[in-house]
Amino acid sequence: MKVAVTGAAGYLGTNLLNLLVGRGHEIVAVDRVVPEGPADPNVTWVSGNVLDPESMRTVLAGAEIVYHLVAVITLAEKNDLAWKVNTEGVRVVAEAALDVGVRRMVHASSIHAFDQYRCGGRIDEDAQRSTVESLPVYDRSKWAGEIELRKVIDQGLDAVICNPTGVFGPVDHSTPLSRINRTLEDAARGRVPAMIDGSFDLVDVRDVAQGLILASERGRTGENYLLGGSMISMMDLCRLAASNGGKKGPRFSISPRLVGGLIPILEPIGKMLGTDVMSRAALGALLSAPVVDHGKATREIDYQPRPIEDTVRDLVAFFSDPNQLTPPETRQIAGRPPLDRH
């Protein structure tokens, strides 16, 4: 079967390609820049712009399934590019898929499309959406992107929406690593003496990739499926990584509310340093920490995420030898530089 993957060079894209290659599919891997070097014979890399309708019609022609992964991920309150790519980009890809006769589209949205601040401490597919203007642009844009997709579904496109939680784990050839993986690499090397308290629902990137495939096969048209994993505190997560690396974990926890009082000072410093890690959005995720119910995905598409301990073990092993968890037949398609992707 011929499938197309937008944002194929990114973190999630690399892991999805690994699974699709293993299934023997003919894959069109779409990204802004075509990677150099050898590729799997079943993978054709093509340059594509999700904001250009003609470009998308060209690269999606002949595909039965399209996985749309492209997104600009940011913790900033405002970002014009993120808004455009995460909303208009979804619409352009969806309309192109409908125009060329794609059988099904799977859209990788995000848990951030749900309002973690007004959800009452629990999120399922019926929870409050990210509609408030004061929310970070990523949250608002991921919900707005779903709205754009639903307009095309109403025109006849068969599409399913998946909402992963905090994605981490191998394989990650990003430069730099994803935020969570970068923190865990430091922890595994004994470089995290203290950690801000707070919890996340975290999910293995390989399970998200599998969930996307399951959604393509079993998901109901127009439905959302939360692809969650397990709730864990950042202290426990870093200690787990340190233990797997033979190091001492963080010994001190820092109250996120204490840090919150310093945000007016820290946020401008972060902007000067070109980072959004010291931001209200980053702290807000720690403070809200809603419980995520992925039971619908389990019931309807047989989504079964692995234990978080297994992911941390594999991730620390990956830090030591990046090739050991990459299937031999797909190593040549891994290691591509990410371009602000999931």
C-alpha positions as CSV (number, residue, x, y, z in Angstrom):
1,M,0.0,0.0,0.0
2,K,1.2,3.5,-0.8
3,V,1.2,5.9,2.2
4,A,2.5,9.4,2.6
5,V,3.9,11.0,5.7
6,T,4.3,14.8,6.1
7,G,7.0,15.9,8.5
8,A,8.7,12.6,7.9
9,A,12.1,13.8,8.9
10,G,11.0,14.7,12.4
11,Y,11.1,12.9,15.7
12,L,7.7,11.2,15.4
13,G,8.1,10.9,11.7
14,T,11.3,8.8,12.0
15,N,9.6,6.4,14.3
16,L,6.5,6.1,12.1
17,L,8.7,5.4,9.1
18,N,10.4,2.6,10.9
19,L,7.1,0.9,11.6
20,L,5.7,1.5,8.1
21,V,8.9,0.2,6.4
22,G,8.6,-2.9,8.6
23,R,5.1,-3.5,7.3
24,G,6.3,-3.4,3.7
25,H,4.5,-0.2,2.6
26,E,5.5,2.0,-0.3
27,I,6.2,5.3,1.5
28,V,6.3,8.9,0.3
29,A,8.3,10.7,2.9
30,V,7.5,14.4,2.7
31,D,9.5,17.2,4.3
32,R,10.6,20.8,3.5
33,V,14.1,19.6,2.7
34,V,14.9,16.2,1.1
35,P,17.5,14.4,3.2
36,E,20.8,13.4,1.5
37,G,22.3,10.0,1.5
38,P,21.0,6.4,1.0
39,A,17.4,5.6,1.7
40,D,15.3,2.4,2.1
41,P,14.2,1.3,-1.4
42,N,10.5,1.5,-0.2
43,V,10.9,5.1,0.9
44,T,10.8,8.0,-1.6
45,W,11.8,11.4,-0.1
46,V,10.1,14.4,-1.6
47,S,10.2,18.1,-0.9
48,G,6.8,19.5,0.0
49,N,5.3,22.7,1.5
50,V,2.2,22.2,3.6
51,L,1.2,25.8,2.9
52,D,1.3,25.3,-0.9
53,P,-1.9,23.5,-2.2
54,E,-0.3,22.5,-5.6
55,S,2.8,21.1,-3.8
56,M,0.6,18.9,-1.6
57,R,-1.6,17.7,-4.4
58,T,1.6,16.6,-6.2
59,V,3.2,14.7,-3.3
60,L,0.0,13.1,-2.1
61,A,-1.2,11.8,-5.5
62,G,-1.6,8.1,-5.5
63,A,-1.4,7.6,-1.7
64,E,-4.1,5.6,0.0
65,I,-3.2,6.8,3.5
66,V,-1.8,10.2,4.6
67,Y,-0.3,10.7,8.0
68,H,0.0,14.5,8.7
69,L,2.6,15.2,11.3
70,V,3.9,18.6,10.5
71,A,3.6,21.1,13.3
72,V,5.6,24.0,14.7
73,I,6.0,23.3,18.4
74,T,6.6,26.2,20.7
75,L,5.9,27.3,24.3
76,A,5.6,31.0,23.2
77,E,2.4,32.9,23.7
78,K,2.5,34.2,20.2
79,N,4.2,32.8,17.0
80,D,2.8,33.7,13.6
81,L,4.5,30.8,11.9
82,A,3.2,28.3,14.4
83,W,-0.3,29.6,14.0
84,K,-0.1,29.4,10.2
85,V,1.4,26.0,9.9
86,N,-0.7,24.4,12.6
87,T,-4.0,25.7,11.2
88,E,-3.7,26.6,7.5
89,G,-1.3,23.8,6.9
90,V,-3.8,21.2,8.2
91,R,-6.4,22.6,5.9
92,V,-4.1,22.7,2.8
93,V,-3.1,19.0,3.4
94,A,-6.6,17.9,4.0
95,E,-8.0,19.6,0.9
96,A,-5.2,18.2,-1.2
97,A,-5.9,14.7,0.2
98,L,-9.6,15.1,-0.7
99,D,-8.7,16.4,-4.2
100,V,-6.4,13.5,-5.1
101,G,-8.7,10.8,-3.7
102,V,-6.8,9.7,-0.6
103,R,-8.7,7.0,1.2
104,R,-8.0,8.2,4.8
105,M,-6.0,10.9,6.5
106,V,-4.7,10.6,10.1
107,H,-3.9,13.9,11.7
108,A,-1.4,14.1,14.6
109,S,-2.9,16.8,16.8
110,S,-1.9,17.1,20.5
111,I,-3.1,16.9,24.0
112,H,-2.6,20.7,24.0
113,A,-5.8,21.0,21.8
114,F,-7.6,20.4,25.1
115,D,-7.6,23.1,27.8
116,Q,-5.5,21.6,30.6
117,Y,-6.3,24.6,32.8
118,R,-10.1,24.3,32.7
119,C,-10.5,20.5,32.4
120,G,-11.2,19.9,36.1
121,G,-8.1,17.8,36.5
122,R,-9.1,15.2,33.9
123,I,-9.0,15.0,30.2
124,D,-10.9,12.7,27.8
125,E,-12.1,13.3,24.3
126,D,-15.1,15.4,25.6
127,A,-13.0,17.8,27.7
128,Q,-12.9,21.5,27.3
129,R,-10.9,22.7,24.2
130,S,-8.2,25.3,23.9
131,T,-10.3,28.3,22.9
132,V,-9.2,31.0,25.4
133,E,-7.0,33.7,23.8
134,S,-4.7,33.8,26.8
135,L,-3.5,30.2,26.2
136,P,-0.1,29.6,24.4
137,V,-0.3,29.8,20.6
138,Y,0.5,26.0,20.3
139,D,-2.5,25.1,22.3
140,R,-4.8,27.4,20.4
141,S,-3.4,26.5,17.0
142,K,-3.7,22.8,17.5
143,W,-7.4,23.1,18.3
144,A,-7.9,25.5,15.4
145,G,-6.2,23.0,13.1
146,E,-8.7,20.4,14.1
147,I,-11.5,22.8,13.3
148,E,-10.0,23.4,9.8
149,L,-9.7,19.6,9.3
150,R,-13.4,19.1,10.3
151,K,-14.5,21.5,7.6
152,V,-12.9,19.2,5.0
153,I,-14.3,16.1,6.7
154,D,-17.7,17.7,6.2
155,Q,-16.9,18.0,2.5
156,G,-16.2,14.2,2.3
157,L,-12.7,13.5,3.5
158,D,-12.3,10.4,5.7
159,A,-10.0,11.5,8.5
160,V,-9.2,10.6,12.1
161,I,-7.5,12.8,14.7
162,C,-5.0,11.6,17.3
163,N,-3.9,13.6,20.3
164,P,-0.6,12.4,21.9
165,T,0.3,13.5,25.4
166,G,4.0,14.2,26.3
167,V,6.1,12.3,23.8
168,F,9.5,10.9,24.7
169,G,11.7,7.8,24.2
170,P,13.8,6.4,21.4
171,V,14.6,6.7,18.6
172,D,15.4,10.4,18.8
173,H,18.1,11.7,16.3
174,S,17.0,15.3,16.8
175,T,19.6,18.0,17.1
176,P,19.1,18.9,19.9
177,L,17.1,16.1,21.4
178,S,13.5,16.7,22.3
179,R,13.0,18.7,25.5
180,I,12.1,15.7,27.7
181,N,14.7,13.4,26.2
182,R,17.4,16.1,26.7
183,T,16.5,16.3,30.4
184,L,16.6,12.5,30.8
185,E,19.9,12.3,29.1
186,D,21.3,14.7,31.6
187,A,19.7,12.8,34.4
188,A,21.1,9.5,33.1
189,R,24.6,11.1,33.3
190,G,24.0,12.4,36.8
191,R,23.8,16.0,35.8
192,V,20.4,16.8,37.3
193,P,20.9,17.6,41.1
194,A,17.4,19.2,41.4
195,M,14.1,19.2,39.5
196,I,11.0,21.3,39.5
197,D,8.2,19.2,41.0
198,G,5.1,18.4,39.0
199,S,3.8,15.6,36.8
200,F,3.0,14.8,33.2
201,D,1.3,12.1,31.3
202,L,4.1,10.8,29.1
203,V,3.9,8.3,26.2
204,D,6.6,6.4,24.3
205,V,7.0,7.9,20.8
206,R,7.0,4.3,19.4
207,D,3.5,3.8,20.9
208,V,2.3,7.0,19.4
209,A,3.5,5.9,16.0
210,Q,1.7,2.5,16.5
211,G,-1.4,4.4,17.6
212,L,-1.4,6.4,14.4
213,I,-1.3,3.2,12.4
214,L,-4.1,1.7,14.5
215,A,-6.2,4.8,14.0
216,S,-5.7,4.5,10.2
217,E,-7.0,0.9,10.4
218,R,-9.7,1.0,13.0
219,G,-10.5,4.6,13.9
220,R,-13.9,6.1,13.2
221,T,-14.2,9.0,10.8
222,G,-14.1,12.4,12.5
223,E,-13.2,10.9,15.9
224,N,-10.5,12.0,18.3
225,Y,-8.3,9.4,20.0
226,L,-6.1,10.4,23.0
227,L,-2.8,8.6,22.8
228,G,-1.6,8.7,26.4
229,G,0.8,6.7,28.5
230,S,1.4,7.1,32.2
231,M,1.3,9.9,34.7
232,I,4.7,10.4,36.4
233,S,6.4,13.2,38.4
234,M,9.4,14.8,36.8
235,M,11.4,13.9,40.0
236,D,10.5,10.2,39.7
237,L,11.2,10.2,35.9
238,C,14.6,11.8,36.4
239,R,15.5,9.4,39.2
240,L,14.4,6.4,37.0
241,A,16.7,7.7,34.2
242,A,19.6,8.2,36.6
243,S,19.1,4.7,38.1
244,N,19.2,3.2,34.6
245,G,22.4,5.2,33.9
246,G,24.0,4.0,37.1
247,K,23.9,7.5,38.6
248,K,22.3,9.4,41.5
249,G,19.0,11.0,40.7
250,P,17.8,14.5,41.7
251,R,18.0,14.9,45.4
252,F,16.0,18.1,45.7
253,S,12.6,19.2,44.3
254,I,11.6,22.7,43.6
255,S,8.1,23.9,44.0
256,P,6.6,25.0,40.6
257,R,4.6,27.7,42.5
258,L,7.9,29.1,43.8
259,V,9.3,29.2,40.3
260,G,6.0,30.8,39.2
261,G,6.6,33.8,41.3
262,L,9.9,34.3,39.4
263,I,8.4,34.0,35.9
264,P,8.2,37.8,35.3
265,I,12.0,37.8,35.8
266,L,12.9,34.4,34.2
267,E,10.7,34.8,31.0
268,P,12.5,37.9,29.7
269,I,15.9,36.2,30.4
270,G,14.7,33.2,28.4
271,K,13.8,35.4,25.5
272,M,17.2,37.0,25.5
273,L,18.8,33.5,25.5
274,G,16.5,32.4,22.7
275,T,14.6,29.7,24.7
276,D,11.0,29.3,25.7
277,V,11.7,26.8,28.4
278,M,11.5,29.5,31.1
279,S,7.9,30.5,30.2
280,R,4.4,30.6,31.7
281,A,3.4,27.8,29.3
282,A,6.2,25.5,30.5
283,L,5.3,26.1,34.1
284,G,1.6,25.8,33.4
285,A,2.0,22.3,32.2
286,L,3.6,21.3,35.5
287,L,1.0,23.0,37.6
288,S,-2.1,21.7,35.9
289,A,-1.0,18.1,35.4
290,P,-4.4,16.7,34.4
291,V,-5.1,12.9,34.4
292,V,-5.5,11.8,30.8
293,D,-8.0,9.0,30.0
294,H,-7.0,7.1,26.9
295,G,-9.6,4.4,27.4
296,K,-11.4,5.3,24.2
297,A,-8.3,4.5,22.1
298,T,-7.8,1.3,24.0
299,R,-11.5,0.2,23.4
300,E,-11.9,1.3,19.8
301,I,-8.5,0.9,18.2
302,D,-6.7,-1.5,20.6
303,Y,-4.1,1.0,21.6
304,Q,-1.9,-0.4,24.3
305,P,1.0,1.8,25.5
306,R,4.0,0.1,27.2
307,P,5.0,0.7,30.8
308,I,7.0,4.0,31.3
309,E,9.8,2.0,33.0
310,D,10.4,0.2,29.7
311,T,10.6,3.4,27.8
312,V,13.1,5.0,30.2
313,R,15.2,1.8,30.1
314,D,15.3,1.8,26.3
315,L,16.0,5.5,26.1
316,V,19.0,5.3,28.4
317,A,20.3,2.4,26.3
318,F,19.7,4.4,23.2
319,F,21.9,7.2,24.6
320,S,24.7,4.7,24.9
321,D,24.2,3.2,21.4
322,P,21.8,4.9,19.1
323,N,21.8,2.0,16.6
324,Q,20.8,-0.8,19.0
325,L,17.0,0.1,19.0
326,T,16.8,1.1,15.3
327,P,15.8,-1.9,13.1
328,P,18.7,-2.7,10.8
329,E,16.6,-2.4,7.6
330,T,15.5,1.2,8.6
331,R,18.7,2.7,10.0
332,Q,19.5,4.4,6.8
333,I,16.2,6.5,7.1
334,A,16.8,7.5,10.7
335,G,19.0,10.3,11.9
336,R,17.5,13.0,9.7
337,P,17.5,16.5,11.1
338,P,14.1,17.6,12.4
339,L,12.4,20.7,11.2
340,D,10.2,21.8,14.1
341,R,8.2,18.6,14.0
342,H,6.3,16.4,16.4
